[in-house]
Structures are given as structure tokens and as C-alpha cells.
């Protein structure tokens, strides 16, 4: 009924062909000699160095994507949207640049530099049309962590003497000028080195490295990094100076120290923070609610910065209430400087982590917009573009950059369609740095901290991933939770390394714990489905079809073998031990029969002695009966009886010599068989585990002369599995361990009269089996079949006459596949 309903909905097809094994498939499909081979290394090198005009043009456009789209830029269609988007994003760059510079433990002006130079470089080399390159909270906190580690405040303490010269009037304060100068050098060194890493990885086409950072890992990492950001900004919101801690659990220690210092909170700073926070949250929510009605989002961040600067300047908050402000912002751009290369060894670990995390965030966001708007983002070129933005920007006093989700969404929603919007935003930043930078010197740092807090809303909403992942995929939930926890409790670089290691371990664990299934046939079709999952899938009597949900390789090969033994219900160890016992019992029984026959022949040698006058001694009736029934009669003498009395029976002596010779040969044979069986018992179950040598197979062949049919005689025909089909459609490659495992499975099951077939092997797998010497006279290539259906029909046709006839099997063998 279900099948007929399915046919009415989707139609039907009918296929009639002969059963094909791998050799037949090669013939029917016309397999090419030597298999599929790609171009040789020599031809690849020759093509790579070949220079033609089209190739040169394509290479130039690949390295400088701006040449491919800027000459065709449609000003009428894209100009207004890019202009509005550029102004909007540029306005956002100003507060975020200065705020995120505090996260990087740098003066705010360096955040403005970072919002200018890298944006122009990405405009030339980038391939995404909608992402906004610049400062980002996670990358900023990673730069800040390495800067504070190598240049802590405790290394720049100095004595400050009041008007009185007594020792009690001396105070300790931080030399911020020297500290910030060293931190800038450290940040620039880490930035340039991370850019070099990214460029080198892009040149060797290593963009796929980001595939090892799954989406749950990236989201968990950014959520944990957001926690670092919040903790680092609490000191600006409360106006306290907690002690700096390093190493594992540093964030926990900082929070504890902040709690101890809460009584020292500056109420004026806390008031400024709460007011700025409330205004930012309310207006941003209004922007979100009325985004479709507003032509442009309200630039509340810029409004708050301007308003807070005016209040701080005219209210003298720094002098009166000791409110911390941004301080001096030099006007103009700084000339390029060579980074301090001596710092590279000290920041190499953090630089590589920054390179990987920055690229992961950038490419994930870029591909999201690319899929949405229908254009391709080149992952390798993005790696080069981001690396050049960091490496070149580091010479102009910029720290590491990546794409920002909030600015990218603003650029897209306000009509931005090309990278021209990013160039316009850079011009807005340039005007600010040249002419307006000094106007923000009285801006309270608490306001910048509030801006950072509000912009972390999207990251903290990622905590909603936990219930969603709980319902969809608990393994991804584990990755998310472990990544977030490691990032919070450990440093950002150690947390990333631990997270990647855990993520890879989950992949290995899933291959170690696949779903093993016995497949059954759906009547009237060529479908074979899991019998535990489908009611209509029925096992074919005598045939076990086995499938693993994961690929087969060295780490799970032994588990695969154990699962096959469990699912098939064939205990090879038990059957082999039973076979050895049967062989020993058969030999003991034969030895007893030989001994009894020898005794019988000995009794027959007592011949009837005939006297000289022709009389004979009379033997007992029992002896006569035994002789007449067990031994041939050898007449001699005139009367047909034994030899005459006193004469030597030459014929009997000759017969006795032959008997003795046969007994000696049989004794030798029995002794050899017993010795081989003893050797098997000493070696244990090596034969069943696949580690036995060829001599053991010879032993069984010798024993089979004594115990032919001993195993089959004890099997119930209704449960006798005569064939096992291994579905290898999930196997993508074959290593040496896998090859040996499959070979041992075929051999060991063959020793208990079960034939193993392979089905669904891909072409590459077959080629690897051929190169590994898998096929032989005992394991021919016709054991391979392109489909399970072919293998099943082959088993049903060639099982022999001794097997029972099964209705479902006969039905399938005769049917024409229909759906």
C-alpha cells in the first residue's frame, strides 16, 4: 500500500539487467586503463610558469580585484547608496575606533589610525562588497592582552613628591607615557607578524585552514572573548584600578579584585557611565524597531560622544570629580615606522592566534553577505587582503583589524553595494584625524566603555545558541560550551588552542562511535535499509548486510571488526575452537578404530593348526564369526584352511609387514595433526584476531581430512549465515590497517564457511585496494559488487543446493526492480 501511494506521487521506473560484479562493471562501464589520473606534476609546473596575455590579465585581476570592478562602476546605480552607507559607517568608526583602542590598551588616537589605513588597503585587495574592515572588540582585546602581559603597569611605577619633602608625602604613580610607547611597539609588532602569517598562508593557498574552525567554535570563542571585553571595561565604568593578573583563571581573579575595590568607586564616573549606557540602549532599540521607517539609523554613538565631551569640558569633570578622560589627541597622520623586530619572538604565539581568529571572523562574515547577494568571495584572496591590511597598516601605527558585524550590517542596510562605501568611511575618519581629533580630548573614558558594552549586545545574544544547540546537536553544544569556558578561564590564545583540539577530538570520537547497522531488503525494490529504523526492511535469511555510518580507517578498524561479529552473530573464536575440538575428537575416534582393527588382525593371526593327518583345530564360534565378518578369508593348503602344522605361513608374514607399515604411517599422520593442533592451542585465538600466519591455515586443511563437515553438521540450517556483504559506500579511502582488517575478515570468516563480499566501493577505494595487493587467487576481484543488490542476487544464485529455499529471496531474485 505504501509503495503504491509512493508510485502515484512520483511515478515509477523499471530496470532489468544482469548481475554485475566489479569485473563486469569495468567491462560495461568501459573503465579506462590506469584509472582516472590528473595532470602530472611536470605539466602543472609547465602550466604555472606559462605566460600568456589572458593568463597575465587573469592573474592581475586576481591579485588586484579593484581593477576588475572599479572601471565598470555604475555611479548612477550605486553612487548614492555607497555615499550614504560610507558616511554612516564613518560616523560609527569614530567612537568605536577610540573605544576599541582602550581595549587594546593603547591611546584612542591609534584606533582612529586603525580605522583609516587598513580600510583603504582592503578597498584595493578585498573581494567582499559589504563587510566593514576596522577595529573589532575580540581582536582588540587579544592585542591588549599581549600588550599588558609584556608591559604591565608595575614596570612603570615612579615616585611623585608633593610640596613637602618628607617621605610620607611621596606617592607612586604610573609613567603612562613610557608605558604607552612600549605597548604601541608591542601591538605593532604583533600586528605586522600576524599580517605576515596571513599573507604567507594566502600565497600557499591555505585559506581552507578556517574550515577547522566550526561555527559553534567561532561563536563560542567570540562569546568568551566578549566576557574578557566586559571585564576589561569595568574599571573605566567604576573608576577603579584593579590589579592585573595573568595565566589561567586571570579573569576570575580580576573580578574578585574588582569586588574588593567597589567601595572606592568614583560616583561621578559611575553616573556618567550609567547615563551614557541608558541613552545608547534606548536609542539603539528605537533604531531596531523603526529601521524600516527611518532613512538612516540615528547616529547615537556620535551624538553621545559629542554631548559627553561638551559636558566634560564645560563641567570640568576631570578637575572637579577626577573623571578620567581621553587626553591629548595629536592632529594629523604619523609617518610610517619600522616595527621592532626584536619583539617578534615574544609575540609569535599571540600573532598566529590573532591571524587565525581575525581571518575566521572576516571570511565567515564575507561569505554570509556573498551568499545573500549572489557574488563569490575568494577565501585565499581574502587572506592576502587581510594580511596586507595588517602588515602595511602596522607600519603606519595601526593594530590588527578584521570585519565588524555591526558596521557591516549598517553598511548593507543603508544601501552600500560596493567597496566604495568603505573608502568613503575612511575619508570621514581622515577628516576627523586631521581637523577634529583635538576636540575629543575631554571625552570621558567611561563613555567609550559604555559604547563598547552596547556594541557587545550581538555577541551576548549568542548565549541563545545554547538552547538551540541542545535541541539540534549536542556535540556542537559541547564544542560551544567548552570553547566559551576555555576562552574565559584561560588566555585567549590558550583558549583557542584548547578549543580547536577539543573540536578535532569530537570528530575523532564520532568516527570511533559510529552507528553500525544490519540492512534489510524492502520487498519489491532494490532498497536496503536499517532494520532497526524501518519496519518494512527485512533481513534476507542466510545473508548479513553490514554497514557503518563512518568511514573505516586505522582508528576504528578493530571496532568495525568487533561490531561485525556482534551484528552477524557469528563467534569466530567459538567456531574455531569447536572445529579444533571436533578435529581432535575425530582423530581420537579414528585412533581407537585403528587400534581395534589391529587387535582384530592379531587375533586372526592365530590360525587353525591342521594336524598331519588332515585334522584341524577348532576355533571358537565367536572368533569364526569375527573373522568371517571383519577380515577377508585367505585359503591355503589343500583343504582351504591355514598352513600345515610346523610350516611357516609366508603369505601371512607378508601381510603383517604391510599392516605394520600402514600403522606406522597412520601414527605419523596422527602425531603431526596432534602437534599442529597443540601449536594452535598454544597460540590462543590468534587466528580469529587476524594475526595468524599461513601455517595455521595449512593445519586446518590437514585437520579437515578428519573432520569434514563437523562444523556444518552442528549448524541449524535456518540460522546458517553463509554470506556477509560489507557495504563500503561510506569509505572514502583505505589505509594499510583498513586493508589488512578487511582481508583478515574475509579469511577468518572463510575458515568457518562464510563468504564475505564487498559492495558499493568507490573507484578510488578499488584502486587503493589494487595497489595494496588486496586481491589474490583466494580473494578474487569478483567478490566486489557495485551495489548491494548485485551482491545479494549473486549470493542467492551461487549458494549451492544444500541451502534451504526462502520465499523472500526467491521473490527478489526473480523480480524486476520497480519504484
N, C-alpha and C positions, 0 to 999 in steps of 0.2 A: 504493500500500500504506500509506504513512504517513497519507494523508488518510483512508482507510477506518478505520484504527485510531483516528484522532482523532474521527471521527464516532461510533464506537461508544462512546467515553468521554463525549462532551459533547453528543451529539445533533446536529441539523442545522437549518438554516434556508434558505429559498429566497425570493429577491426578484426580481420581474420588473417593470420599469418602463422608461420611455423615457429616453433620454439627456438630461440636464439641463445647460444652461449657467446662468450667473448670472441672466440674464433669466428663464429658465424656473423657476429656483429661487425667485426673488422671487414669481412667479405662483403656484407650487404651495404655497409656504410662507406666502403671504399677508403679504408684508413690509409693515410699517406705513409710512405716508407720513412722511417726515422721519427715519426710523430711530428707534432707541431713545434717548430723551433723559431724563436725570434731572430732578429738580426744579430750577427756576430759582433763581438767587441771591436773587431777591426773596422767593420762597416759603420758602427756607431761613432768611433773616433774620426773616421773619414768624413762622415756627415757633419760632425760637430765643428770641424775646422774648415769645412767648405764655405766659401764666402761668395754669395750672390746678392744681387740688389734686392730682391724680395726678402731674402733672409736677413740682410742688414737692416732693412726697414722694419721688419717684424721684431728684430732684437732691440732696435732703438725704441720702438713704441712700448715694448715690454718693460724696459728699464726706465723709461720716462713716459708714464701713462698720460701726463698732461698734454703731450704732443698729439695724442690720438683723439682727445675730446675738446680741447680748447679751441683749435681752429674751426671746429664745427659748432661752437657755442651759439645757441639761439637766444639773442638778447631779448627779443620781444616775448618769447615764451617763458624764459627762465629768469630774466633780469630782475623784475620786481620781487619775485618770491625770494631769490637769493639775497637781495638787498635787505628786505625786512628780516629775514632769518639771520643774516650776518650781524645786523645791529642788535637784535635780541640776544644772540649768543655772546656778542662782545660785551654787552652790559652785564651778562652773567659772569663773564671771565674776570671782571674786575674784583668783585667781592670774593668769589671762590678762589681766585689766584692768591690774594692776600691771606685768606683764611687757611687754605691748604698749605701755604708756606709755613705757618705756625706748626702744622702737623709735622712738617719736615724739619722742624727745629731750626728754621732759617728766618732771616728778616723778611717781612712781607713783600719787599720790592722784588725779591727773587721769584716770587710767584707770578708777578707781572711779566718778568722776563720769560718765564716758562710758558706763559700764555701767548707769546708772540713768535719767537723764532721757530719752535717746533711746528707750529701751525703752518707757517709758510713752507717749510721743508716737506711736510706731508701733502700740501697742496700740489707739489711737483711730482712726488713719487707715489702717493697713495692711490688706491683703486676704489675705495668706498666713497660714495657720494653724500652720505648723510651723517657720518659719525663726526663728532667734535673732539679733536685732539687737544690735550692740555693737561692741567693738573687734575689729579684724582685722589680721593681720600686714601684708598688702600696703598697705592704706590707712595704717596706722601708719608704715610706712617711707617712704611718699610724704610724709606730714606731716613726718616727721623730716628728710627731705632738704631741704625748703624752709626748715625752721627752722634747720638747721645752715648752710645757704647764706647766710641773711640775718643770722644771729647766731653766727658761729664763735667758738671758744674764744679765738682770737688777739685778738679785740677786747675781751676782758675779763680780760686779764692784769694782775696787780698785784704790787707788791713787798711781800715779807714779811720783816721784820727779826728776826733771832734776838736772844738776850740780849746778845750782843756787838754793838757799834755799827759794827764795821768793814764795809767794802764787801763783803768776801768772804763775810760771813755773811748777806748779803741773798739771798733766793730769790724766784723768780717762781711764782705760783700763779693759778688761775682764780677769778674772783669768781663763784661759782656762783649766788649769789642774784640778782645783776643779770642774768646770762646767762639763767637760767631764767625770770625775769619777762618778758624780751623775747621769748623763744621761745614762752611761753604766749600773748602777744599775737599773734605771727605765726601760730601754729596756730589760734587762734580766728578771726582774720581770714580765713584760707584756708578754714576750716570753714563760716563764715557765707556766704562768697561762693559756695562750691560748693553749699551748700543753696539759695541764691537761684537759681543756674543750674538746679538740678534742679526747683524749683517752677515756674519760668518755662517750662521745656521741657514739664513736665507739663500746665500750663494751656493751652498751644497744641497739645496732643495730639501731642507729639513723642516719644512713647515708642518709636516704631519705629526711632529712631536706633541702638538697641542691635543691630538686625539687621545693621549694618555690622561688628559685632564677632563674627566667626565663632567657633565653639567651639575650633578649633585656635589661633586668635589669643588667645583668653582664657586657655586652658590654657598656652600658651607664655609669655604675659605673666606669669601668676601664678608659673610656674616660675622665670622670670628674676628676678621680684621676690623670690622665696624665697631666691635666691642673695644678693641685697642684704641680706636679713634676717640670713642666716648670717654674712656678713662683718661686719655692724654689731655682732653679738653676740660676736664672737671676743675683742674687747678686754675684755669682762666675764669671760669664761671664763679668760683668761690673766692678767688683772690688769695689762695694759699700756695705754699711751695713745698710739696711733699718730697720726701727722699726718693732718689732714683734707685731702682733695683734692676738687676739683670739675671738672666738664666731662667730656668723653669719656674713657673708659678709667680713670676715677677708681677703680673697684673693683680694677682690676689694680694700680694704684699703692699702694692701701691694703694689699693682700695682700703686696706686696713689702716695704712698710714694716713690716708685722707680722712678717715673717720676720726682718728685721734686728733687731727688738726681742725676739725669743723668748728670748735669754739673760737678759733682765730679767724673765722670768715669775715671778709670785708663786706659789710652790709650794702655799701654803695655799689660795689661791683656786682653783688648778687641781685640787687634791684635792677641794674642796667641789663643784666643777663635775662632775667625773667620777663621784663617788658619787651625786649627785642624778640625773645622766644615766642611770646604770646602774639605779637603783631605778625611775625613771619608765619606762624602756623595758621592763623585765621585767614590771612590774605591768600596763602597758597591753597588752602581748602576752597576758597572762593574761586580761585583760578581753575581749580579742577572741576568745580561744579558748573561753572559758566564758560568752560573752554570753547563750546560751540558758538556761544553768543559774542564772546569778546574777540575782536580782530587780532589783538595781541595780548599775551598774558601781562598782568600788571608786574612791572619790574620791582617788586617789593624789596628785594635784597639791596638794590642800588638805592632805593628810597630810604631804607633803614640805615645804610651806611652814611648817606648824606645827613640825615636827621641826627644820628648819633654823633657825627663829627661836629655839627653845629652846637648841639647841647654840650658836648665835652669842651669845646673851645670857649663858648660864652659862659659856661657854668664853672669853668676852671676845675673840672673834676680831678685832674691829675694833682694839682697843687693842694686843693682843699680836702679831698677824700682819698688821696693816694690811689686813684684808679689807674691801672696800667694801660698805656696807650701804645700805638704802633711805633711812634718815634720818627726819626728822620727818614725820609724817603728821597733819595737823590734823584734829581731830574736828569733825563737823557739816558742814553744807552751806554753800556760799558764796552770797551774794546775787547776783542777775543783774547783769551789767555790759555796757555798750555796747562793741562791738568798736571797735578803732582803724581808722576808715575810711581814714586816710591810707596804710595798708598795702595797701589793695585793689589799686592799680595794680601793685604789686610782686609780687603773688601770683596775678594773674588767670590766667596760663597754667597754673600748677600746680593752681589751684582747678578749672578746667574739666576737666583731666585726672582729678582726683580724683572729680569729679561723674560723669564717663562711666564710669570703671572701677568705682566703687562701685555704680552702678546696674546695670552689666553683670553683676557678680557676684551682686547681690541678685535680679535678675529671672531669671537662669538657674537659680539655686537654688530660687527660689519656684515657677517653672513646673515644675521637676522634681518637687517634692512635690505640686503641684497635679494634675499628670497621674497621679501614683501613687495619690492618694487621691480623685480624681474631683471636684475643685472648680476654679473658674476664678479665675485671678489676673489682675487688671486691670493691664496694663503702665503705663498713664498714671497711674492712681491710686497705683501703687507708686512711681512717680517723684515724685509730690507728697508721699507719706508719707515717703519717704527724705529729700526736700529739707526738709520741715518738721522732721524729726528732727535734721538737721544745723543748719539755720538757728536754730531755737529752742534747741537744745542748746548752740550756740555762745555764747548769752547767759548760760548757766549754766556756763561754763568747760569745755565738752566739746569734743573734737575729732571729726573725721569718723568716721562709722560705716558699716557695711554688715553683711550677714549673714555668719555664721561657719559653715563646713561642719561642723566638729567639734561645736560646741554644738547645731547644728540636728539632727544625727544623734542626739545624746544625747536631745534633747527628743522626737524621734519615737520612738526605741527604748524610752524609759521610759514611754510611754503618753500623751504630750501630744497633744491633739486640737484645741485652740483657742489663741487668743492669751492666754488667761488664764494659761497656763504662763509666758509672758514677763512678765506683771505680777507673778506670784509671785516670779520670779527677781529682779526689780527690788527687791522688798521685802527679799529676803535681802541684796542689796547695800546697801540703805538702812540696815539694822541694823548692818552692818559699818562703814559710814562714820560713823554716829553714835556707836557704842559700842566697836567693836573695832579701829578703824583704828590707834590708837596702839600696839597690841600687836605690830604687824608692823614697827616701826621698826628693829629689829635684824636684819631679814631680809637675808641676803647677796644682792647683785645677781646673783651667779653662778648662784644657784638659779633666779632668774627667767629668766636666759639659757638655762638647761638646759630649762626649761618651754617656752620659745619653740622651741628646737631640736626637741624631741619632737613638738610640735604641727605642725611642718612636714613630718612624715612623709607626709601625704597629698599635699602639693604635690610632694615629691621623687619620689613614685611615678608622677607624671605623665611622668617620663622614659621610662616604659614605653610611652608613646604613640608613640615613635619607631619601634620595630619594627612596631607595629600599623599605623601610617600608611604605612610602607614597603610593606606588603603590600596595603593597601586603596587609598590615594590619595596619590600622590607630590607632587601640587600642595599638598594640605593639609599634607604633611610639610614642604615648603619654607616654608610660612607659619609652621608651628610653630617650625622651626629659626631662621628669620630673626627672628621675634618674640622668641624667647628670647635670641638673640645680641644683638640691638639693645637689649633691656632690660638685659642685663648690662653691655654695653660702653658704652652711652650712659646718660644720666639716665633716670629713669622716665617723665618727660613726653615727652622727645625719642624715647625708645624706643617709646612708644605711638603717637606721630605717624608715625614711620617704619614701624611695623608696619601701621597702617591703610593707609598709602599703598601699601605692598607688596602687601597683601591686595587692594586695589582694582585694582592693576596686573595681578595674576594673573587677575582677572575679565576685564579688557580683553584680556589676552593670549589667553585661551581663546576669546574671540569673534573674535580675529584669526586663530586657528589652529583653525578647526572641522574637522569631518570632512565632506568632500564625497563624495557617493556617486551612482552611477548605479543607478537602481532597475530591477528586472526583475519580470516577471509570474510568479506561481506558478500553474501551469496548473490550470484548473478553479475558480479562486477570483477574488475581486476584490482580492487582496493584492498589493502591490508592495513588494518588499524589496531590500535592498542586495545587489547581485550578488556582491560580494566576500565577504559574510558568509554567504550562503545559496546552497547548490548548486542548489536547485530554482528559484531565481529566474533567469529567462532574459530577456535583452533582446528587445524587440519590434523586428524589422527595420524600419528607416525612422523609428523614434521613439526619441528620447533623453529619459528622465525623470530630472531632476536635482534633488537635494535637498542642503541644507546643514543641519548639526546645530545651528547657532547662528542667532540672529536676524540679520536683514540691516539694517544701519544704515550711517551715513556712514563709519565707521572701517574697515569690511571690504567696502564695496560694490565697490571696484575688484578686491579679491582674489576676490570672488564671480564677477565677470565673467571674470577670468583662469582660474579653476578650471572654469567652464562651457566655455570654449573648449578647455581641455585635455581635459576628460572627453568632450566631444562629438566631438573630433577634427576640428572644422571651423575651419580657419585663415582667419578673415575677411580678414585683410590679404593673404594669398596669393591668395585667390579674387578679391578686388577688383583686385589688381594684374594677375591673369590676365585679368580682364574688361576692364581698360583696354588690355592688350596685344592682346587679341582685337579690340577695337573699332578700335584703330589699324591692325591688320593688315587688317581688313575694309575700312576706308576707303582704305588704300593700294591694296588689290586693286581696289576699285571705281574709284579714280582711274586705275589702269592700264587698266582696261576702257574707261573713258570716253575716254582718250587714244587707245587703239587704234581705237575706233569713230570718233573724229574723223578719224584718218588714213584710215580706210576711206571715210568720206564725202568726204574730199578727193580721193581717187583716183577716186571715182565722178563727180566734177565734170568730169573730163576726158572729155567726151562724144565720141562718134563724129561727126566732121565729115563731113557729106554734101555732096558737090560739087553744082554747079548742075545737072548732068545726071542727078542721082539716085544717083550712086555714093557709097559711104560708106567712110570709113577703117576699116580692120580693126584691132581691138584684139587684144591678146594673149589667148591662151586662159585664162591664169590670171586676168586681170582680169575676163573674162566670167564665169568660174566664181565668183569672189568676189562680183561684182555680183548674179549670179543667186541666190546663197545667202544673202547678208547684207543686201541692200537691196531694197526694192520697186522694180519696174520702172515707170518713168514714160514711157509712149509719147507722142510728139509728132511733128508733121509728118504728111505724107500717108502715108508708108510705115511709120509707127510707130516711127521712130528719133528721134534728137535733133534739135535745131533745124537749120535750113538754115545753110549756111556764110555768115558775115557778118551773121547775125541775133542779136539779144540774147535769151537764154533767160530771159524774165521769171519763169516758174514756178520755175526753179532759184534765182534770186536771192531769191525769197520764202522758199523752203525753207531757204536758207542763213542768212537772218536769224533764223528760228525756232531753228535749231540753235545759232547763236551765243548767243541769249538763254537757251536751256536750259543751255548750257555755263557761262555766267556765273552762273546761279542755283545750279547744282551746285557750282561753285567756291566761291561764297559759303558754301553749306552746309557743305562740307568744311572750309573755313577756320575757321568758327565751332566746328565739332566739335573740330578740332585745337587751337584756342585753349583750349577748355574742358578738354580732356584735359591740356594743358600746365599749366593752373592747378591741376588735381588733383595732378599730379606735383610741383609746387612746394609745395603744402600738405602733402605727405607722406602719412602714413597717418591723417590726422585723421578721415576718415570711419569707419574701423574703431574708433577710440577713443571715438567717441560725441560728438565736439566739432564735427562738420561742420555746415554750415548747409543751408538748403533748396535753394540753388542747385546744390549738388553732386548732390542727387537729381535735379534737372532735367537736369543734364549726363548722368547715366546714362540718363535717359529718352530724351534725344536720341541717345545712342550706341546705345541698344537698336534703333533703326531700322536700324543697320548690323550689329549682332552678335546678333541674336535667336537664342537657343539656343546661343550659343557656350560658356557655362559648362556648361549641362546636357549638351551633346554630349560633353564630356570626362569626365563622371562615370560611374562604374560603377554601374549600376542596383542591384546587390546591396548596395552600401555607401552608397547615397544616403540621407542623413538628411533627410527632408522636413518633420519636425515635432519641436519641442522642447517638453517640458512642464516647467515650473518648479513644483516642489512648495513652496509658500509656507506650509505649515501651521505651521512653526516661527517665522514672522514675527509679532510682536505689535504692531508699529507701523511706520509708514512716514514717514521724514523726506524732505526735498526731494532730498537726494542719492540716496537709495534710489529715489525715484520717477523721477528722471532716468535713473538707471542701468538700471532695468527698461525704461523707454521706449526708451533707446538700444539696448538688447539686442534688443528687438522690431524696431526699424527696421533695424539693421545686419544681423541675420540675414535679415530680409526682402529685403534687397538681393541676397542670394545664394540667394534662392528657398527659404528655410527659414522656416516659420511657427512662431511662439512662442506657447504657450498658458500660462495661469496656472491653478493648481489648489490647492484647499484653503485659500483666503483666508478669514480670519475676517471677521466683519461689520464690526468696527472698521477693519480694513485696507481693505476695499472702500470704506467711507465716506471714508477718508483719500485713497484714490486718486481718488474722485469730486471731492472738494474741491480736490485738486491739479491738476485738469484732465488726468488721465491718459488718459481715453477720448476718442476722436475718430473721424472717419469712416474713417481708415486703421487705427485701433486700436479697434474696437468692443468693447462690453461682453460680447458673446457669445464673446470669447476667454477669459473666466473660466469655470471649472467648479468645482462644489462638491467633487468628488472626482477623483482621478487616473483612476479607471476611466471616468468620464464623458468626460474629455478624450481618453483613448485610443480609446474607441469612436467619438468624433466624428472623430478623425484618420483612422481606418480607413475611415470612411464617406464622407469628403469629400476624399480624396487625389487622385482622378482616375483616368482609365483608363490613363495611361501607366505607372503603378507596377506592379511585379510582385506576384503573389499569394503571400502567405505562409501556410503551413499553420497556424502557431500563432495568427496574427492572425485568420484566418477562424474558427478554433475558438473563440476568445474572443468574437468579435463575435456568434456565434450561441448562446453558452452562457447558461444561467441560473445565476446565482451560487449556489453551494451550499457549505456547510461541514458 
